[in-house]
Amino acid sequence: MKTSVVARRLRKVVETGSVANAMQTVVCAKCGDRFAIHNGSSIHDADLGVKQAAWIQDQLVWDHIQERKHHGTMELPDLQ
């Protein structure tokens, strides 16, 4: 069974557990919202994390172009 990879928006006051379990954290350049990438496993692939972060950045830019709010949780596509 494949685990889904998600990015979750972090609150303004971050619980240390949310960031500690994250593979990577992405910050929206426009509004400053932060998203932590969680892949559901203990294995962290640095190259995959970079691809996922770039994909999230594109989604955040597109949200601002479309003048809509960021989703609280984003399911990431398979970028391997």
Beta strands, then each sheet from edge to edge (+ up, - down):
strand 1: 6-9
strand 2: 24-27
strand 3: 34-38
strand 4: 73-75
sheet 1: 2+ 3- 1+ 4-
end
